[in-house]
Structure formats: C-alpha cells, structure tokens
Amino acid sequence: MFPSLPATTSAAASASLSRRCPTTNSRFGQEERFGLVDCADALSELMSGVLGYEEYVIAGGDWGAHIGTRMAYAHPDAVLGLHLNMLPLRRDPGWPEHPSEEESAYLRELGEWLHEEVGYSLLQGTRPQTPAYALTDSPIGLAAWIVEKFARWSDSDGDPERRFSKDDLITTVMMYWATGAIGSSFWPYYTRHHGEWIVNDLIPEGRRIETPTCYIQFPREIIRPPRSLAEQLFNLRRWTVAKSGGHFPALEEPDILSESIIRFVAELRDERDA
C-alpha cells in the first residue's frame, strides 16, 4: 500500500530498522511475466544480493502475505520474522476433513466467499489478457474494477469514502493507470490458478513455515481462518484480533498495523539479544 505507516520512521530509527519498498512496472509484452515464486525470488535477491541485508523481517497482506511466506520458505536463514495481516492459506472447502465447531464456521464463511467474491479472480486467473486490455483502455473501467474492492473488502459498510479519501482511491487507480501495470498484476492469479506453489503444499510433507510469525486479524478481512488451521502451517508467536479494519489496514487502521509490526520486530530483537 502506498502510504508510509505513521510512527514507523521514528520508531524504526530507534529500533535500528530500515525499510526499502521495491516496485515493478511492466507493460504488455515488454517484460517477463512474474508469478508468486518469481516475485519472491526477485525480492529475496533485492534484499540480499542488491541491498546487502543478510537478515530481515517481512510484513505483508494480500499477495504480500503469499510472497512473504514463500520467501520465508525458500530463505529461512534470511527471514527473521513474518508479520501477516492476511493468512495465505489455500481456500479449500474440503480442508480440514473433520472440522471443529470453529473451523466449521470458517468453512461456511469460506463457502459464501467462494460463491460471491471470486469472479474477478477466476477471470484474472484464466483469461488475464482480456480484462487487461479492457482496463488499460478505460480509466473509468479501471477505477470501477479497483474501487469496488475497496467498497466490498473494507470496514466501510459498502461506502468506501467512509474509510478512504478520494485522493487515496484515485492515487491507487493512478498507480496502475500511469504504469500500464494492471495486466502484470493479474499474472500471480494465473500462475496460482495453474498450480503454482502455495503454503498448503507443505501439509502432505508434514512441514510448516518455522519462521517466527505474527498475525493480526482485522474483522472485515476477506477470509479469516481460525488459529487451529494457521498453526498447522506457521510457527505462530503472536495472534492479535483488531476491533476494526478490513483488507486495507495500511489505509484503514495504520496506527494499529504499524504498532503491531514495531512490537513484533522489537520482540524478535529482544529474543535474539537475550
């Protein structure tokens, strides 16, 4: 998300932290198309090979949660901690096979999500070029495609301007419009739809991500798996439930999100120095 989280600059300085924010820019046919694994490999190379960090902490939601999890899997010695505000689990209505009461409630919620909310994902994952050309041709179409998610996935009761300013919404749309990058943003959906790695692939191997993980759950996040499922795949050190916020916490609840990240990094530093 484009804004800098409040408090992270001064607090990060006192905690000896530094932040780097890589971006990608690709138009049709000009650059190699990246999936989740490619993004994780590129960011790992950026952090270690280019910027020279031997160790670092990752914070992410949405695709950032998927990519950060892959980085922790592929480079466990480099990734000291993983802070997630969305759990990147496979959205499988058949898992677990024998659910608890809490897990059954989650599966009902998941069923509603799969019935009502995945049309965009199926289109982007199977025919990505079709919406890419259409949305690159029409700024109003692009705005409608993006802002609808701010309305549906935020803690706003369907009115995005209760949570986001017009400047925030237009800036988000313009990042795709000015760069022509809406098409490249669809490729992780395509690779995932066609069998790319996901953290649930570790279950048959009896493995999980052992990197220390912090999760903060926002009540209007699109999917909210219970802790019992997350613990099968992550080494959870902390599980926090926020009182408000949705899929876009950097804009909706920046203070809550930044405080959680800073606290987690401090805990990891104290643990290492003990």
WOSUL-V669498 format. One line per field, one symbol per residue. phi: phi as a letter, one per 20 degrees, with the letter a starting at -180 (. if undefined). psi: psi as a letter, one per 30 degrees, with the letter a starting at -180 (. if undefined). burial: # if it has 24 or more other C-alpha atoms within 12 Angstrom, else .. Layout:
phi->???
psi->???
burial->???
This chain:
phi->.fffffnfffffffeldbcccfccbbdgmecfeddgfffffffffffefeenefbaddcaclfffffffffffecffeefbcdcdbeeefedfecefcfffffffffffffffffdddgfffffedcfffffffffecfffffffefgffffddeclndgffdcfffffffffffeffemdffffefffffffdnfgbffffgfemcbfeggcdcdeefdffccfffgffffccefebccdfebocfcffeecfffffffffffffffffffef
psi->kekkkkffeeeeefghllkkjllljklkfflkkkaeeeeeeeeeeeeeeefgkfklkkkllbfeeeeeeeeeefiffejeljjkgkkhlkijfgkleikleeeeeeeeeeeeefefggeeeeeffeiefefeeefffjeeeeeeeefeeeeeglighfjffffkleeeeeeeefeeeefhgeefffeeeeeefgglklefffeffhlljfkkkkkkkkfglekikleeeefffkikfkjkjlfllbfhffeeieeeeeeeeeeeeeeeeeeef.
burial->#...#..#.................##.....############..#.......######################.##############.#.##......#..##.##.........###.##..##.###.##..#..##.###.########...#..##...###.######..##############..#####.......####################.##############.###########.##########.##......
